[in-house]
Amino acid sequence: MLRPQVEALLSPSCPVSNSPLLKRLYKAFATLPPPQDVHPHPLLLGSWMWATPIWGNPYFKSHEVCVLEVSFPVVATHTIIPMLANLVNACNSAHHVLEVFMGPSPRIRRGGYLAWRHHINTGILGTSPPLGSPIRCFPEGPQMLISVFNCIPHDWQLYCSTHPCPGLHTLGGLAQVSQSILIRRLGWAQQEGGAIWLLNLTVRQATYIATESSRAYRADHHSMYHIDAFPTPPPPNFRSALTTFPDTLQRLWRIPWENSQKEAFWRLTVDGFTMCGNSHIRHFDVVRCECLPLDTPPYSPRRHHFWDCQITQSLVRVLSTNLRMPLLRHQLWLAITRASCMGRVWDVVCMAAVSAIKDGWVLISTIHPDRPRCTVPFAKAKVIASFWSRLSIFASLGKNALAQWCDVPTTHPFLAWRDGTLTVHQIQLPFFPSVSVIRLLSSVLCCLGCAV
């Protein structure tokens, strides 16, 4: 997203819009925070500073913390004042005219206008401003130039007032020297230490800088997500789990599976489901779940629908049975590997489980005018069927895509490697249907129009 201050530079009246290359560069760098001087040593001013560019220079910013051409578009577009020496010469003339002709008398003001027009005709602005330009007026024109100079850093102003300005014809060779000195000091400081230098900026680094606000947003929501996932008070491994969670998400993203199967887990971590009363939709009352009585006090929609709900607990019991040990909320929400399950398999199980729970939540929350609302037992069957169906989809990717999964034991829960391919392995219970029956149930649900 472009910074609002840069939009004025892309208007048709600005010279930047006439150059496709400059326009493309402006748009690219406008998506990044303004670069700053991140050099560890202070800047030593010298004669090179007279050739410093005025416009587009991150060292020169207005009181609105914008580059000067944004705050002073008239001076930038109606004059040709490319370097600091040009600005100092023009400001000297402006100060002289204001000191001599500044007064309340119209006659004095008329003399000031004529004197200022004479200075303009001598070329102090580098060109003749267009007719009707505010910079031709008196005293507005001289005051504009002085306002630009007042935005120069104080130490630069002090140097200009204590050193004579050289002739403009002698500054041609110093322009590149000035730009080289300044550009080697510009960059972006990083919170973890060090800096990203503008001169060596890569696309990957620019992407990292541009997404800093998004990373901070995700970090805040991941912190709240961990607080919801763990019991109260949190265990000693809370901080380590929060620190390593970005690595967990990267590990899940690298699994060879469709992104649609991973989306629900990602949304859960940032409270990204459209549940009234969640951290994004706070101004609406929570819609009571069908499994709760009418007098239920306020609750967290995410925590209820993805753990406490009867529909979700039906799947949790299935997972616990296949793991042969009770399943805790943080083990599912944070994809923390269980001792009885391989890490890669548990990653797939967590993503399939969260996606299946999402299907049950959507099913129980959807109201169709042509048929009655879905019942809780029906939603429980849907969640369990969706879970095993998703595992079957993953196993059906084929041995070429899953060749590295050949080390999964033949008796491993959920997924097992048998006869040269990955298969779904479900612990059979006397009261629980087999995988083939679950697939049939899922097909029936789809035919009824209740599948999501």
C-alpha positions in Angstrom: 0.0 0.0 0.0 1.4 3.4 -1.0 2.0 6.0 1.7 -0.6 8.8 1.4 2.1 11.5 1.2 3.3 10.1 -2.1 0.1 10.4 -4.0 0.7 14.0 -4.8 3.9 13.1 -6.5 2.1 10.8 -8.9 -0.4 13.5 -10.1 -0.2 14.5 -13.8 1.0 18.0 -12.8 4.2 16.6 -11.2 7.3 16.0 -13.4 7.6 12.5 -11.9 4.5 11.3 -13.8 6.3 12.1 -17.1 9.0 9.5 -16.5 7.8 5.9 -16.4 11.1 4.8 -14.7 10.8 7.4 -11.9 7.1 6.7 -11.5 7.8 3.0 -11.1 10.6 3.7 -8.5 8.4 6.1 -6.6 5.6 3.5 -6.4 8.0 0.7 -5.3 9.7 2.7 -2.5 6.4 4.3 -1.4 5.3 0.8 -0.1 8.3 0.9 2.3 8.8 3.1 5.4 11.0 6.1 4.7 14.7 5.1 4.9 16.8 6.7 7.6 20.4 7.3 8.5 21.4 4.0 10.2 25.2 4.4 10.0 26.9 3.9 13.3 29.1 7.0 13.0 27.8 10.6 12.8 27.7 12.4 9.5 30.6 14.8 9.0 29.5 17.9 6.9 31.8 19.3 4.4 31.9 21.2 1.1 30.2 18.3 -0.6 26.9 19.2 1.1 26.4 22.2 -1.1 25.6 19.8 -4.0 23.1 17.8 -1.9 19.8 17.3 -3.8 16.8 19.1 -2.2 13.9 17.0 -3.6 13.4 13.4 -2.7 16.1 13.6 -0.1 15.2 11.6 3.1 17.6 13.8 5.1 15.4 16.8 4.4 11.8 16.4 5.8 9.1 18.9 6.6 7.4 19.3 9.9 4.8 16.8 8.6 7.6 14.2 8.3 7.3 14.2 4.6 9.9 14.8 1.9 10.0 18.5 0.9 8.4 18.1 -2.5 5.2 16.8 -0.8 4.9 19.7 1.6 6.1 22.3 -0.9 4.7 21.2 -4.3 4.7 24.8 -5.7 8.4 25.4 -5.0 9.2 21.9 -6.3 7.3 22.2 -9.6 7.5 25.9 -10.4 11.2 26.4 -9.8 14.4 24.6 -10.7 16.3 24.5 -7.4 18.1 21.1 -7.6 20.8 21.5 -4.9 21.2 23.1 -1.5 23.5 25.8 -2.9 20.7 26.9 -5.2 18.3 27.1 -2.3 20.7 29.1 -0.1 21.2 31.6 -2.9 17.5 32.0 -3.4 16.9 32.3 0.3 19.5 35.0 0.6 17.7 37.1 -2.0 14.4 36.3 -0.3 15.7 37.5 3.1 17.1 40.7 1.5 13.8 41.6 -0.2 11.8 40.9 3.0 14.1 43.0 5.2 14.0 46.0 2.9 10.4 46.0 1.7 8.4 44.3 4.5 5.9 46.7 6.0 2.1 47.5 6.1 2.2 50.3 3.5 0.8 49.3 0.1 3.6 51.4 -1.5 6.2 49.4 0.3 4.5 46.2 -0.7 4.5 47.4 -4.3 8.2 48.0 -4.1 8.8 44.6 -2.6 6.8 43.0 -5.4 8.9 44.8 -8.1 12.1 43.9 -6.3 11.1 40.3 -6.0 10.2 40.1 -9.6 13.6 41.6 -10.5 15.3 38.8 -8.5 13.2 36.2 -10.2 14.2 37.6 -13.6 17.9 37.3 -12.6 17.4 33.5 -12.5 17.6 32.8 -8.7 14.8 30.2 -9.2 16.4 28.5 -12.1 13.5 29.3 -14.4 10.6 31.7 -14.8 7.6 30.5 -12.7 4.3 30.2 -14.6 2.0 33.2 -14.6 -0.3 33.2 -11.5 2.1 31.0 -9.5 2.0 31.9 -5.8 5.8 32.0 -5.8 5.6 35.2 -7.9 3.6 36.9 -5.2 5.1 39.1 -2.4 5.6 38.3 0.4 4.3 34.8 -0.1 7.0 33.8 -2.6 10.0 34.7 -0.5 8.4 33.1 2.6 7.9 29.8 0.7 11.6 29.6 0.0 12.5 30.4 3.6 10.0 27.8 4.8 11.8 25.2 2.7 15.2 26.1 4.1 13.8 26.0 7.7 13.0 22.3 7.2 16.7 21.6 6.6 18.3 20.0 9.7 19.7 22.5 12.2 23.3 21.4 11.9 23.0 21.8 8.1 21.6 25.3 8.5 24.4 26.2 10.9 27.0 25.0 8.4 25.4 27.1 5.6 25.4 30.2 7.8 29.0 29.9 8.8 30.5 28.9 5.4 30.4 30.9 2.2 28.4 29.4 -0.6 30.6 28.4 -3.5 29.8 29.3 -7.1 27.2 27.1 -8.7 29.4 26.4 -11.7 31.9 24.7 -9.4 29.4 22.1 -7.9 29.0 19.9 -11.0 31.6 17.4 -9.8 30.3 17.3 -6.2 26.8 16.1 -7.0 27.8 12.5 -7.4 30.1 12.7 -4.3 27.2 14.1 -2.2 24.7 11.4 -3.3 27.3 8.7 -2.8 28.0 9.8 0.8 24.4 10.0 1.7 23.0 6.9 0.0 25.7 4.7 1.7 24.3 5.7 5.1 20.6 5.1 4.4 18.7 2.0 5.3 16.2 0.5 7.8 17.1 -0.4 11.4 15.9 -3.8 12.5 14.4 -4.5 16.0 16.6 -7.6 16.3 19.7 -5.5 15.6 21.6 -4.6 12.5 20.3 -2.7 9.5 19.1 -3.3 5.9 21.0 -1.0 3.7 19.3 0.9 0.8 22.3 0.5 -1.5 22.2 -3.4 -1.2 18.4 -3.8 -0.9 17.0 -7.0 -2.4 13.4 -7.9 -3.2 13.3 -10.4 -0.3 14.5 -7.7 2.1 12.0 -5.2 0.7 9.2 -7.7 1.2 10.4 -8.3 4.8 10.3 -4.5 5.5 6.9 -4.0 3.9 5.3 -6.8 5.8 6.5 -5.6 9.2 3.1 -4.3 10.3 1.5 -7.6 9.2 4.0 -9.6 11.2 3.3 -7.5 14.3 -0.4 -8.0 13.7 0.0 -11.8 13.5 2.3 -11.8 16.5 -0.3 -10.1 18.7 -3.0 -12.6 17.6 -0.7 -15.6 18.0 0.0 -14.5 21.5 -3.8 -14.4 22.3 -4.1 -17.7 20.5 -1.6 -19.3 22.8 -3.3 -17.8 25.8 -6.6 -19.5 24.7 -4.8 -22.7 23.8 -3.1 -23.3 27.1 -4.8 -23.8 30.5 -4.7 -21.1 33.2 -2.2 -20.5 34.5 0.0 -21.2 31.5 2.7 -23.9 31.9 6.5 -23.2 31.9 6.8 -24.0 28.2 4.3 -21.3 27.2 7.0 -18.8 26.2 9.0 -21.3 24.2 5.9 -22.5 22.4 5.0 -19.0 21.4 8.6 -18.3 20.2 8.7 -21.4 18.0 5.2 -21.1 16.6 6.2 -19.2 13.4 8.5 -22.2 12.7 5.6 -24.5 13.3 3.5 -22.6 10.7 6.3 -22.8 8.2 6.6 -26.5 8.8 2.9 -27.0 8.1 3.0 -24.9 5.0 5.7 -27.1 3.5 3.6 -30.2 3.7 2.6 -31.3 0.1 -1.1 -30.7 0.4 -3.6 -28.3 -1.2 -3.6 -24.8 0.5 -7.4 -25.1 0.9 -6.7 -27.9 3.5 -4.4 -25.6 5.4 -6.5 -22.4 5.4 -8.7 -23.3 8.4 -5.7 -23.8 10.7 -4.2 -20.4 9.6 -7.5 -18.7 10.2 -7.8 -20.2 13.6 -4.4 -18.8 14.7 -5.5 -15.2 14.0 -9.1 -15.6 15.0 -10.0 -15.2 11.4 -13.4 -16.9 11.2 -16.4 -14.6 10.9 -17.8 -15.4 14.4 -19.8 -12.6 16.0 -18.0 -11.7 19.2 -14.5 -12.7 18.2 -11.5 -10.3 18.4 -12.4 -8.8 15.0 -16.2 -8.5 15.4 -16.4 -7.3 18.9 -19.5 -5.1 18.6 -22.0 -7.9 17.9 -23.4 -10.4 20.4 -22.2 -14.0 20.3 -24.6 -16.3 18.5 -25.5 -19.1 20.9 -24.5 -22.5 19.7 -27.1 -25.2 19.3 -25.4 -27.4 21.9 -25.8 -24.7 24.7 -28.8 -23.9 26.9 -30.6 -20.6 26.6 -29.1 -19.1 29.8 -25.5 -19.6 28.8 -23.2 -16.7 29.9 -21.0 -15.0 27.4 -18.1 -17.1 26.0 -15.3 -17.1 23.5 -16.6 -18.2 20.1 -13.3 -19.6 19.0 -12.7 -21.6 22.2 -16.2 -23.0 22.2 -16.6 -23.9 18.6 -13.1 -25.3 18.2 -12.9 -27.2 21.5 -15.7 -27.0 24.1 -18.6 -27.6 21.7 -20.2 -31.1 21.8 -19.6 -31.3 18.1 -15.9 -30.7 18.4 -15.6 -33.0 21.5 -17.0 -35.9 19.4 -13.9 -35.6 17.2 -11.6 -35.1 20.1 -12.7 -38.4 21.5 -11.9 -40.1 18.2 -8.5 -38.5 18.2 -7.8 -39.5 21.8 -8.9 -43.1 21.1 -6.5 -43.4 18.1 -3.7 -41.8 20.2 -4.5 -44.1 23.1 -4.2 -41.1 25.5 -6.2 -38.0 26.3 -5.8 -35.1 23.9 -5.3 -31.6 25.3 -6.4 -28.4 23.6 -2.9 -26.9 23.1 -1.7 -30.1 21.5 -4.2 -29.8 18.8 -4.3 -26.0 18.3 -0.5 -25.7 18.3 0.3 -28.9 16.5 2.5 -30.2 19.4 3.6 -33.7 18.5 2.4 -36.5 20.7 4.7 -39.4 21.8 2.5 -42.0 20.1 2.3 -40.1 16.7 5.0 -39.1 14.3 5.5 -35.3 13.8 4.6 -35.3 10.1 1.5 -37.4 10.6 0.4 -35.3 13.6 0.8 -32.1 11.5 -1.6 -33.5 8.9 -4.0 -34.7 11.6 -4.1 -31.2 13.2 -4.9 -29.5 9.9 -7.5 -32.1 8.9 -9.1 -31.9 12.4 -9.3 -28.1 12.4 -10.8 -28.1 8.9 -13.3 -30.7 9.9 -14.3 -28.7 13.0 -14.8 -25.7 10.8 -17.1 -27.7 8.6 -19.2 -28.6 11.6 -19.3 -25.0 12.8 -20.5 -23.8 9.4 -23.1 -26.6 9.2 -24.6 -25.9 12.6 -24.6 -22.1 12.1 -26.1 -22.1 8.6 -29.8 -21.3 8.4 -31.7 -22.4 5.2 -35.2 -21.1 4.7 -36.3 -24.3 2.9 -35.2 -26.9 5.5 -34.9 -27.2 9.2 -31.7 -26.3 11.0 -29.0 -29.0 11.3 -29.2 -31.0 14.6 -26.2 -31.6 16.8 -26.0 -35.4 16.2 -26.0 -34.8 12.5 -23.2 -32.2 12.8 -21.1 -34.6 15.0 -21.3 -37.2 12.2 -20.4 -34.6 9.7 -17.2 -33.5 11.6 -16.0 -37.1 12.0 -16.7 -38.0 8.4 -15.0 -34.8 7.2 -11.9 -35.6 9.3 -11.4 -39.1 7.9 -12.3 -38.0 4.4 -9.5 -35.3 4.5 -7.0 -37.9 5.7 -8.0 -40.1 2.8 -7.5 -37.2 0.4 -4.0 -36.7 1.7 -3.2 -40.4 1.4 -4.5 -40.4 -2.1 -1.8 -37.9 -3.3 0.2 -40.9 -4.4 3.5 -42.4 -3.7 5.4 -39.9 -5.9 4.3 -37.0 -3.8 4.6 -38.9 -0.5 7.7 -40.9 -1.2 9.4 -39.5 1.9 6.6 -40.9 4.1 7.7 -44.5 3.5 9.2 -44.6 7.1 5.7 -44.4 8.7 5.1 -47.7 10.4 2.4 -50.0 9.2 0.6 -49.8 12.6 0.9 -46.1 13.0 -2.3 -44.3 14.1 -4.2 -42.2 11.5 -1.8 -42.8 8.6 0.4 -45.8 7.9 2.6 -47.0 5.0 1.4 -50.3 3.6 2.1 -52.0 0.3 4.2 -49.1 -1.1 1.6 -46.4 -0.4 0.2 -44.3 2.4 -3.1 -45.5 3.8 -5.6 -44.3 6.4 -5.2 -46.4 9.6 -8.1 -46.1 12.0 -8.5 -48.0 15.3 -11.7 -49.9 15.0 -14.2 -49.5 17.9 -17.3 -51.7 18.3 -19.5 -48.7 18.2 -17.7 -46.7 15.5 -18.0 -47.2 11.7 -15.1 -48.0 9.5 -13.5 -45.6 7.0 -15.5 -47.0 4.1 -18.7 -46.4 6.0 -17.6 -42.8 6.9 -16.9 -42.1 3.2 -20.4 -43.3 2.4 -21.8 -41.1 5.1 -19.9 -38.1 3.7 -21.3 -38.8 0.3 -24.8 -38.9 1.7 -24.2 -35.6 3.5 -23.0 -34.0 0.2 -26.1 -35.3 -1.6 -28.3 -33.7 1.1 -26.6 -30.4 0.5 -25.3 -30.1 4.0 -21.6 -30.6 3.2 -19.4 -27.5 3.1 
